[in-house]
Amino acid sequence: MDERKRHAKGMKVRRTVLGDAHVNRAQEQENSFTAPFQDLIARYAWGEVWTRPGLPRKTRSMITIAMMVAMNRPEELRLHLRAAAANGVTRKEIQELLLQTAIYCGVPAANNAFHLAEEVFKESAK
């Protein structure tokens, strides 16, 4: 697949997972400094990895949430918690995932993630 097709495929998945509003904001903020990075993630994160047939999108979403907890990346965690519903992840599944992160990532990390998830859920209920 050529790079333009990979980019287009990635942007389609990125919009489906993260939503048009997020992707539009990222594009509006893009400049000559950030453009190469945005292109990279569109082609490889979204156009190569998220489109692979080996795992369902729901599973990829849950793995990403767990990794964001483990790496203490609250802004990315917030983003992927919002996106999880679009991938079919339920709040109950997020709760179970976060309970598991308490064991493998530590109670403080899971505690922060639970608080952040509650904020995201409240925002989405509005």
Secondary structure, DSSP 8 states (H G I E B T S, - for coil): --HHHHHHHHHHHHHHHH-HHHHHHHHHH--TTTHHHHHHIIIIIIIIITT-TTS-HHHHHHHHHHHHHHTT-HHHHHHHHHHHGGGT--HHHHHHHHHHHHHHT-HHHHHHHHHHHHHHHHHHH-
